[in-house]
Amino acid sequence: MAEADLSQSGGSGSAGGTATAWDREVDFLVAGSGAAGLSAAITATLNGLDVLVVESEEKWGGTTCISGGGLWVPNNPVMKKAGIQDSIEEALAYMDAIIPDLGPWTSRERKLAFLTAIPTYVNMLSDQGIVWSRSKDYPDYYPDLPGSKTGRAIELRSFNMRKLRGYQKKSRMDQGIPAPLRNDDVWLLGRAWSSPHGFLRGAQFIFRTLRHLVAGDQERGMGPALAGSLMYIVRRHGVPVWLRSPITEVIVEDGRAVGAIVTNRGRQLRIRARRGVMLAAGGFARNTEWREKYQGIPGWSAAPDGQLGTGIKVGMDIGGDIAMMEDAWWGAGVKMASGANSFVLGERSFPYSMVVDQSGERYLDESESYVDFGHHMLERDKVSPAIHSWLVTDARHTRRYLNTFTLMGKKELIEQGEIVVADTLAELASKTGMDRATLLATVARFNGFAKEGVDRDFQRGRTSYDRYYGDPGVKPNPNLGALEKGPFHAFKLYPGDLGTKGGLVTDEHARVLREDGSSIDGLYAAGNNTASVMGHTYPGPGSSISPAGIFGYLGALHAAQQAQNPQAPGRQGRKVAEQVRSAIG
């Protein structure tokens, strides 16, 4: 399949009687090649629509391709097959407990649309050849609230990139781990040197990797596996994908989105979209001007280049409402020598570590969910400098646990001052600029909690989510270990993110809404260029990718249902149409 198929189809549109010349016509135009865009493209194609995908960057896959690739999908078919009981009612109760009704984007109707569509979405992709695996031990992030469960997340077992016949070279997979790593591996691999279960999982991972290498496979896991498998389905169905082709304007006639202007190889092309336009072009994580305007920080993001908010802007330009622009999928990060942000997860949850602000005082539960961690860092900075904060560890943390960001250049990070090493805590305070008395008092109090097993300030280690990334060999609390043995390390932490989570306001059908609540006919949006149905929180692992894929799916289904397509959909298209009618009425 050619990267850019510029065959001319002619055609015309009308706006107030003025003829519009089109360079190309399709049924459904999709902007973006992450989980949202590719899910929309697959769904529309299976329903008999002629689809074109345009991607602004020279590489496809978006944030999905460099993500963990997991999906938080309550009541999913993989759980049911394993005999695990769940229900929409329980999942909705849990979402309602943590996500208030902030507006149309977090409405009850939108939550229900998300939850109800999960089985049909998962089954659709299973029917297309995707093999799912359940992260059976991964708990929801607020496990003590009503309706929470363990094991709601699913991911791909792995995907062989050789199936893409060289097209993987045009993806972002070079930024991922070149091995069949799964999310379900990460929590155990982090303690491969400190626990029997971790060592066993490490051995299994190495064997799995070597087996695929010997077979000549390019097996990948996590985000690359998800993005690669979705693109494989798209290409198998012959859907054209244009790279280096940003959407710059949505064309409106009589109040309806009927197409868009796309820049392709230096040419401004007018693409007619008879059934709709799907904006799935990502958030604005790399738009420093918008980050400063809406969030007050320049942004330290793990999201890829190209996340400039173009999908949001073209929607705003024709009257689309926006919300939650101040928020992101936050998470503490270390600034790498390359300037990229390395997401910090298990490292801050393992024992023999704590996080302090620049004065040397603790202010949060280090093991809490990454979104909460980011929010608390930003809130703390309003009263005491916390951007950056410090992750302080003792020698046992360094020796026992996998530290992902030091694998990518510890020496350079020390030279740049992002990591500080000292033999004593007093010396560490001097080198980092923390107040010596404050740091020593904080450590003394923390060490008392570690020996008692109860964090009386922030309850670290209380929930099953906290303990998931802990070390069960450390007693009495797997997340608490006293800081006593040097050398001590201090790592600068920034309010990093996986991407922004504010943008266009959409309804339960993924239709873009105006400020008055009316929908812009023919315009859909999904993924990080929309205000998230998850509100300001993060219910469980994969809560960013799952609504991206599912609302991409729902938007395409809605467009297909509105179509008067003379070409009847095939068997799979009819099956999906039947599923959505039962799912969302």
VMD Tcl script that draws the C-alpha trace (Angstrom):
set ca {
  {0.00 0.00 0.00}
  {1.38 3.38 -0.95}
  {2.08 5.92 1.76}
  {0.16 8.60 -0.13}
  {-2.48 7.72 -2.69}
  {-3.38 10.92 -4.49}
  {-5.71 9.48 -7.10}
  {-8.16 12.15 -8.15}
  {-11.83 11.46 -7.79}
  {-13.15 14.91 -8.64}
  {-16.50 15.70 -7.08}
  {-17.89 18.86 -5.59}
  {-19.59 20.15 -2.52}
  {-21.74 23.18 -1.96}
  {-21.92 25.92 0.61}
  {-24.54 28.53 -0.03}
  {-24.62 27.51 -3.69}
  {-20.85 27.81 -4.18}
  {-19.28 24.72 -5.76}
  {-16.39 23.20 -3.87}
  {-13.74 21.32 -5.83}
  {-12.45 18.22 -4.06}
  {-9.06 16.63 -4.61}
  {-10.27 13.34 -3.17}
  {-13.45 11.85 -1.75}
  {-13.85 9.19 0.93}
  {-16.59 8.16 3.31}
  {-14.61 8.63 6.51}
  {-11.47 10.69 7.11}
  {-9.37 9.87 10.18}
  {-6.66 12.23 11.48}
  {-4.18 10.34 13.67}
  {-2.59 6.90 13.78}
  {-2.70 5.96 17.46}
  {-5.22 3.67 19.14}
  {-8.10 6.13 18.67}
  {-7.52 6.74 14.96}
  {-6.69 3.16 14.00}
  {-9.64 1.77 15.96}
  {-11.92 4.22 14.16}
  {-10.44 3.27 10.79}
  {-10.88 -0.46 11.44}
  {-14.46 -0.07 12.61}
  {-15.50 2.15 9.70}
  {-13.87 -0.23 7.22}
  {-15.62 -3.26 8.70}
  {-18.89 -1.39 8.23}
  {-18.27 -0.92 4.53}
  {-17.00 2.67 4.53}
  {-14.18 3.95 2.33}
  {-11.56 5.25 4.80}
  {-8.44 7.42 4.63}
  {-6.03 7.87 7.56}
  {-3.79 10.95 7.67}
  {-0.91 11.33 10.14}
  {0.91 14.65 10.67}
  {4.25 13.09 11.59}
  {6.68 11.07 9.49}
  {6.20 8.11 11.82}
  {2.90 6.42 12.69}
  {1.72 5.07 16.03}
  {1.39 8.25 18.10}
  {1.57 8.08 21.88}
  {0.13 4.55 21.76}
  {3.30 3.23 20.15}
  {5.53 4.29 23.04}
  {3.01 3.58 25.82}
  {2.45 0.60 28.06}
  {-0.22 -0.55 25.64}
  {-2.63 -1.75 28.33}
  {-6.39 -1.15 28.31}
  {-8.50 -0.69 31.44}
  {-11.68 -2.47 30.36}
  {-14.05 -3.60 33.14}
  {-16.36 -6.54 32.45}
  {-14.34 -7.59 29.42}
  {-14.56 -10.97 27.63}
  {-11.04 -11.98 28.69}
  {-12.05 -11.69 32.36}
  {-15.23 -13.67 31.75}
  {-13.32 -16.42 29.97}
  {-11.08 -16.69 33.03}
  {-14.14 -17.00 35.27}
  {-13.71 -13.55 36.88}
  {-17.00 -11.89 37.73}
  {-17.53 -8.23 36.90}
  {-20.41 -6.05 35.76}
  {-21.25 -2.69 34.26}
  {-23.02 -1.78 37.50}
  {-19.90 -2.39 39.61}
  {-17.65 -0.54 37.17}
  {-20.05 2.41 36.99}
  {-20.24 2.60 40.78}
  {-16.44 2.71 40.89}
  {-16.19 5.38 38.18}
  {-18.90 7.46 39.87}
  {-16.97 7.25 43.16}
  {-13.85 8.83 41.67}
  {-15.13 10.82 38.67}
  {-17.69 13.54 39.43}
  {-19.95 14.89 36.68}
  {-17.81 17.78 35.47}
  {-19.72 18.31 32.22}
  {-20.80 16.40 29.10}
  {-17.42 14.67 28.82}
  {-17.87 12.88 32.19}
  {-21.65 12.47 32.00}
  {-23.36 9.27 33.08}
  {-24.33 8.67 29.44}
  {-20.70 8.85 28.35}
  {-19.48 6.57 31.14}
  {-22.17 4.05 30.24}
  {-21.34 4.24 26.53}
  {-17.70 3.49 27.36}
  {-18.50 0.57 29.66}
  {-21.23 -0.93 27.48}
  {-19.09 -0.90 24.35}
  {-16.14 -2.72 25.94}
  {-17.20 -6.31 25.10}
  {-18.04 -5.48 21.48}
  {-14.81 -3.54 20.98}
  {-12.62 -6.26 22.49}
  {-14.42 -8.99 20.54}
  {-14.18 -7.04 17.28}
  {-10.41 -6.88 17.59}
  {-10.25 -10.52 18.69}
  {-12.15 -11.45 15.53}
  {-9.47 -9.57 13.58}
  {-6.73 -11.73 15.08}
  {-5.62 -9.89 18.21}
  {-4.76 -12.23 21.09}
  {-5.38 -10.61 24.48}
  {-3.71 -11.34 27.79}
  {-5.06 -10.31 31.20}
  {-2.93 -8.50 33.79}
  {-4.54 -10.62 36.47}
  {-2.69 -9.16 39.46}
  {-2.95 -5.47 38.56}
  {-5.48 -3.74 40.86}
  {-7.60 -0.70 40.17}
  {-5.86 2.42 41.45}
  {-8.42 3.07 44.23}
  {-8.96 -0.51 45.45}
  {-10.73 0.45 48.67}
  {-13.63 2.16 46.86}
  {-16.95 0.52 45.93}
  {-16.92 -1.41 42.67}
  {-13.14 -1.73 42.40}
  {-11.54 -4.95 41.12}
  {-8.20 -6.55 40.44}
  {-7.39 -7.75 36.93}
  {-9.49 -5.47 34.72}
  {-6.57 -4.54 32.46}
  {-5.75 -6.44 29.27}
  {-2.91 -6.19 26.77}
  {-1.53 -8.05 23.80}
  {0.63 -11.07 24.50}
  {2.99 -9.75 21.83}
  {3.08 -8.95 18.12}
  {5.57 -9.95 15.44}
  {6.51 -6.78 13.56}
  {7.70 -8.82 10.59}
  {4.02 -9.10 9.66}
  {4.15 -5.44 8.68}
  {6.63 -6.29 5.90}
  {8.94 -3.37 6.57}
  {6.24 -0.80 7.39}
  {7.33 -0.94 11.04}
  {10.36 1.11 9.99}
  {7.99 4.05 9.54}
  {6.65 3.72 13.08}
  {7.76 5.02 16.49}
  {8.73 1.53 17.61}
  {12.41 2.43 17.71}
  {11.58 4.36 20.91}
  {10.19 1.26 22.61}
  {11.83 -1.77 24.20}
  {12.92 -4.22 21.44}
  {11.54 -7.27 23.24}
  {8.18 -8.97 24.00}
  {7.84 -7.17 27.35}
  {4.39 -7.02 28.93}
  {2.93 -4.79 31.63}
  {2.37 -7.95 33.61}
  {6.15 -8.46 33.61}
  {7.16 -5.01 34.82}
  {6.05 -5.21 38.44}
  {8.04 -8.42 38.99}
  {11.06 -7.57 36.85}
  {11.64 -4.53 39.03}
  {12.54 -6.84 41.89}
  {14.23 -9.60 39.87}
  {17.25 -9.47 42.23}
  {15.31 -9.32 45.48}
  {12.51 -11.91 45.30}
  {12.09 -15.48 43.97}
  {8.99 -14.49 41.98}
  {10.85 -11.58 40.41}
  {13.83 -13.78 39.51}
  {11.52 -16.41 37.96}
  {9.72 -13.79 35.88}
  {13.06 -12.39 34.77}
  {14.17 -15.84 33.63}
  {10.88 -16.37 31.79}
  {11.20 -13.01 30.06}
  {14.77 -13.74 28.93}
  {13.79 -17.18 27.63}
  {10.79 -15.72 25.80}
  {12.96 -13.04 24.20}
  {15.70 -15.49 23.14}
  {13.17 -17.91 21.69}
  {11.77 -15.24 19.38}
  {15.24 -14.01 18.42}
  {16.31 -17.53 17.44}
  {13.15 -17.84 15.33}
  {14.02 -14.59 13.55}
  {10.91 -12.81 14.85}
  {10.64 -9.12 15.68}
  {8.37 -9.79 18.62}
  {7.30 -6.73 20.61}
  {5.05 -6.13 23.58}
  {3.21 -3.24 25.25}
  {2.55 -0.11 23.14}
  {4.43 -1.25 20.03}
  {2.43 -4.49 20.02}
  {-0.90 -2.67 20.25}
  {-0.06 -0.03 17.65}
  {1.55 -2.61 15.36}
  {-1.37 -5.03 15.50}
  {-3.91 -2.26 14.82}
  {-1.86 -1.01 11.87}
  {-1.55 -4.56 10.57}
  {-5.36 -4.84 10.50}
  {-5.66 -1.45 8.80}
  {-3.17 -2.40 6.10}
  {-4.68 -5.85 5.62}
  {-7.97 -4.17 4.74}
  {-6.24 -1.88 2.25}
  {-6.86 1.40 4.08}
  {-4.46 4.10 2.79}
  {-2.33 5.85 5.43}
  {-0.70 9.16 4.52}
  {2.30 10.18 6.63}
  {3.56 13.78 6.92}
  {-0.01 14.88 6.21}
  {-1.42 17.16 8.92}
  {-5.04 18.23 8.90}
  {-5.13 22.04 8.93}
  {-8.81 22.88 8.57}
  {-12.21 21.20 8.81}
  {-14.53 22.21 5.96}
  {-18.11 22.99 7.00}
  {-21.17 23.29 4.77}
  {-24.58 24.21 6.20}
  {-23.34 23.54 9.74}
  {-22.00 20.07 8.94}
  {-18.37 18.93 8.71}
  {-18.04 17.59 5.17}
  {-14.29 17.28 4.79}
  {-10.93 18.79 5.59}
  {-7.86 20.45 4.16}
  {-4.83 18.20 4.48}
  {-1.24 19.12 3.64}
  {0.39 16.28 1.75}
  {3.90 16.59 0.31}
  {3.62 20.35 0.18}
  {0.17 20.39 -1.43}
  {-3.02 21.66 0.17}
  {-5.59 18.96 -0.61}
  {-9.32 19.26 -0.06}
  {-10.58 15.87 1.11}
  {-14.31 15.30 1.09}
  {-15.58 13.01 3.86}
  {-19.11 11.98 3.01}
  {-19.89 10.35 6.39}
  {-17.64 12.21 8.77}
  {-14.24 13.35 10.02}
  {-12.59 11.75 13.06}
  {-10.07 13.89 14.95}
  {-7.69 11.54 16.75}
  {-4.49 13.54 16.41}
  {-3.33 13.50 20.04}
  {-3.02 16.15 22.70}
  {-0.75 19.18 23.10}
  {2.01 17.73 25.29}
  {4.72 19.23 23.04}
  {3.10 22.64 22.59}
  {5.07 24.75 25.07}
  {2.93 27.84 24.46}
  {-0.29 25.99 25.30}
  {1.31 24.22 28.28}
  {2.33 27.59 29.74}
  {-1.06 29.12 28.94}
  {-3.28 26.38 30.32}
  {-1.06 24.59 32.88}
  {1.56 27.12 33.93}
  {4.52 24.83 33.15}
  {6.56 24.22 30.00}
  {5.84 20.49 30.20}
  {8.14 17.51 30.84}
  {6.38 14.90 28.77}
  {7.03 11.31 27.76}
  {4.69 11.86 24.79}
  {6.30 11.89 21.34}
  {7.00 14.88 19.13}
  {4.06 16.08 17.10}
  {1.65 16.40 20.03}
  {0.93 20.05 19.24}
  {-2.84 20.18 19.64}
  {-3.64 20.52 15.92}
  {-6.67 18.24 16.24}
  {-7.98 20.41 19.07}
  {-7.37 23.65 17.19}
  {-9.17 22.67 13.98}
  {-12.16 21.62 16.08}
  {-12.10 24.88 18.03}
  {-11.90 26.84 14.79}
  {-15.36 25.65 13.76}
  {-17.00 26.11 17.15}
  {-16.00 23.03 19.12}
  {-16.03 23.50 22.89}
  {-12.97 22.60 25.00}
  {-12.50 21.54 28.61}
  {-9.90 20.27 31.10}
  {-7.02 21.92 29.27}
  {-5.29 22.43 32.62}
  {-4.89 18.70 33.16}
  {-2.70 15.86 31.89}
  {-2.00 12.17 32.44}
  {0.51 13.22 35.09}
  {3.32 11.16 36.52}
  {6.70 11.92 38.05}
  {9.55 11.86 35.57}
  {13.33 12.15 35.39}
  {14.76 14.45 32.73}
  {17.10 12.35 30.63}
  {20.36 13.48 29.04}
  {18.55 13.57 25.69}
  {15.98 15.99 27.12}
  {13.24 13.36 27.06}
  {11.20 12.53 30.17}
  {11.57 9.06 31.67}
  {8.42 8.03 33.51}
  {9.07 6.92 37.12}
  {6.77 4.23 38.48}
  {8.14 1.30 40.49}
  {11.25 3.22 41.53}
  {9.29 5.57 43.80}
  {7.21 2.75 45.25}
  {9.98 0.34 46.26}
  {11.14 0.49 49.90}
  {14.29 2.34 50.99}
  {13.09 5.46 49.19}
  {11.09 8.59 49.84}
  {10.17 11.80 48.00}
  {10.74 15.28 49.41}
  {10.37 18.84 48.17}
  {13.34 21.18 47.80}
  {13.36 21.93 51.53}
  {13.69 18.23 52.38}
  {10.12 17.62 53.59}
  {7.79 14.79 52.54}
  {4.37 15.77 51.18}
  {2.69 12.69 49.62}
  {2.31 8.93 49.45}
  {5.17 8.01 47.14}
  {3.36 4.85 45.99}
  {0.09 6.49 44.98}
  {-1.19 6.52 41.40}
  {0.87 8.60 39.00}
  {-1.92 11.10 38.25}
  {-2.39 11.79 41.96}
  {1.39 12.09 42.34}
  {1.51 14.74 39.61}
  {-1.42 16.67 41.04}
  {0.15 16.65 44.51}
  {3.48 17.86 43.15}
  {1.82 20.77 41.39}
  {-0.25 21.63 44.48}
  {2.78 21.43 46.76}
  {4.74 23.82 44.55}
  {2.22 26.55 45.36}
  {3.33 26.55 49.02}
  {6.88 25.14 48.91}
  {9.18 24.61 45.91}
  {8.45 21.10 44.60}
  {9.25 21.48 40.89}
  {11.62 19.77 41.01}
  {11.28 17.33 43.91}
  {13.81 14.72 45.05}
  {13.51 10.92 45.13}
  {15.95 9.98 47.91}
  {17.17 6.36 48.11}
  {19.67 4.40 50.12}
  {22.15 1.78 48.89}
  {19.70 -1.13 49.21}
  {17.29 0.50 46.76}
  {20.11 0.88 44.23}
  {21.36 -2.66 44.75}
  {18.09 -4.61 44.88}
  {15.73 -2.99 42.37}
  {15.69 -2.28 38.67}
  {16.00 1.43 37.99}
  {14.93 1.97 34.39}
  {16.18 5.51 33.85}
  {19.70 4.83 35.14}
  {20.01 2.09 32.52}
  {19.93 4.85 29.90}
  {22.83 6.98 31.11}
  {23.45 7.32 34.84}
  {26.87 8.93 34.36}
  {25.44 11.66 32.14}
  {22.59 12.31 34.59}
  {25.07 12.75 37.43}
  {27.16 15.14 35.33}
  {24.04 17.19 34.54}
  {22.98 17.33 38.20}
  {19.82 15.29 37.67}
  {21.24 12.65 40.05}
  {23.21 13.54 43.18}
  {25.24 10.94 45.10}
  {26.60 11.32 48.64}
  {27.99 9.07 51.37}
  {25.88 10.66 54.11}
  {22.50 12.32 54.33}
  {24.09 15.54 55.60}
  {26.35 15.61 52.56}
  {23.35 14.88 50.33}
  {21.50 17.87 51.80}
  {24.50 20.09 51.12}
  {24.90 18.92 47.51}
  {21.20 19.23 46.66}
  {20.52 22.51 48.45}
  {17.99 20.96 50.84}
  {17.83 22.25 54.41}
  {20.04 19.88 56.42}
  {17.98 19.91 59.62}
  {14.70 19.45 57.70}
  {16.00 16.51 55.68}
  {17.50 14.74 58.70}
  {14.28 15.20 60.70}
  {12.19 13.96 57.77}
  {14.36 10.84 57.40}
  {14.26 10.13 61.14}
  {10.46 10.31 61.17}
  {10.21 8.22 57.99}
  {12.57 5.57 59.40}
  {10.35 5.27 62.45}
  {7.36 4.59 60.20}
  {9.38 1.99 58.27}
  {10.23 0.06 61.43}
  {6.66 0.26 62.71}
  {5.22 -0.64 59.29}
  {2.68 2.21 59.29}
  {3.09 5.53 57.47}
  {1.21 7.77 59.86}
  {1.59 10.82 57.61}
  {0.50 9.59 54.16}
  {-0.51 5.93 54.60}
  {2.01 4.59 52.09}
  {1.59 0.85 51.66}
  {-2.00 0.76 52.91}
  {-3.73 -0.28 49.66}
  {-3.21 -3.20 47.31}
  {-2.26 -0.72 44.57}
  {0.55 0.71 46.72}
  {1.75 -2.81 47.52}
  {1.63 -3.94 43.86}
  {4.97 -2.22 43.21}
  {6.37 -2.96 46.66}
  {8.70 -5.70 47.83}
  {6.87 -8.43 49.81}
  {10.20 -9.55 51.24}
  {10.41 -6.32 53.23}
  {8.50 -6.50 56.51}
  {6.25 -5.28 58.00}
  {5.37 -2.91 55.12}
  {6.49 -3.80 51.55}
  {6.67 -0.11 50.57}
  {8.61 1.18 53.57}
  {12.32 0.70 54.19}
  {14.48 2.88 56.40}
  {17.06 5.16 54.76}
  {20.18 4.20 56.71}
  {22.87 2.87 54.38}
  {24.99 4.97 52.03}
  {25.80 5.88 49.45}
  {22.56 7.81 49.12}
  {21.11 8.94 45.80}
  {18.77 11.86 45.09}
  {16.99 11.96 41.73}
  {15.33 15.12 40.47}
  {11.63 14.52 39.79}
  {9.50 16.73 37.56}
  {5.71 16.79 37.01}
  {6.03 14.70 33.86}
  {3.16 13.20 31.95}
  {2.12 10.60 29.41}
  {0.24 13.26 27.47}
  {-2.37 15.94 28.05}
  {-5.98 14.97 28.81}
  {-7.96 18.09 27.92}
  {-9.40 19.10 24.59}
  {-12.59 18.98 22.57}
  {-15.82 18.17 24.39}
  {-17.59 15.12 22.97}
  {-20.71 13.12 23.72}
  {-21.40 9.40 24.09}
  {-21.20 8.96 20.29}
  {-17.83 10.80 20.16}
  {-19.49 13.75 18.39}
  {-17.80 17.11 18.97}
  {-20.06 19.50 20.89}
  {-20.42 23.25 20.76}
  {-20.49 25.34 23.93}
  {-24.31 25.28 23.88}
  {-24.27 21.47 23.94}
  {-25.32 20.94 20.33}
  {-23.26 18.58 18.21}
  {-21.32 19.50 15.08}
  {-22.74 17.02 12.61}
  {-20.13 14.95 10.86}
  {-17.30 15.80 13.28}
  {-16.04 13.20 15.75}
  {-13.07 13.14 18.12}
  {-11.36 10.60 20.37}
  {-8.16 10.16 22.35}
  {-5.99 12.86 23.86}
  {-7.42 15.64 21.69}
  {-10.63 15.33 23.73}
  {-11.60 16.05 27.34}
  {-11.30 12.66 29.01}
  {-14.26 10.65 30.29}
  {-11.94 9.79 33.21}
  {-12.10 13.38 34.46}
  {-9.17 14.46 36.62}
  {-8.28 10.96 37.74}
  {-7.05 7.57 36.52}
  {-9.21 4.57 37.51}
  {-6.77 1.82 36.57}
  {-3.94 0.73 34.26}
  {-4.73 1.65 30.66}
  {-7.33 4.34 31.41}
  {-5.90 6.57 28.70}
  {-5.75 4.11 25.80}
  {-9.02 2.26 26.45}
  {-11.35 5.29 26.05}
  {-9.26 6.44 23.09}
  {-9.85 3.17 21.27}
  {-13.45 2.74 22.36}
  {-14.62 6.25 21.48}
  {-12.79 5.96 18.18}
  {-14.83 2.81 17.69}
  {-18.11 4.42 18.78}
  {-17.60 7.48 16.60}
  {-16.96 5.34 13.52}
  {-19.99 3.21 14.31}
  {-22.18 6.28 14.62}
  {-20.91 7.61 11.28}
  {-21.56 4.24 9.66}
  {-25.08 4.09 11.05}
  {-25.83 7.49 9.54}
  {-24.54 6.39 6.14}
  {-26.74 5.64 3.18}
  {-23.97 3.62 1.61}
  {-25.00 1.85 -1.59}
  {-22.29 -0.76 -0.96}
  {-23.64 -3.07 1.72}
  {-21.14 -3.94 4.44}
  {-19.67 -7.42 4.50}
  {-20.30 -10.10 7.09}
  {-17.97 -8.58 9.68}
  {-19.46 -5.13 9.13}
  {-22.97 -6.46 9.69}
  {-21.81 -8.21 12.84}
  {-20.31 -5.01 14.25}
  {-23.42 -3.02 13.34}
  {-25.54 -5.54 15.24}
  {-23.20 -5.31 18.23}
  {-23.40 -1.54 18.45}
  {-27.18 -1.54 18.19}
  {-27.31 -3.81 21.23}
  {-24.56 -1.82 22.97}
  {-25.71 1.79 22.67}
  {-29.15 1.52 21.16}
}
mol new
graphics top color blue
foreach p $ca { graphics top sphere $p radius 0.5 }
foreach p [lrange $ca 0 end-1] q [lrange $ca 1 end] { graphics top cylinder $p $q radius 0.2 }
display resetview
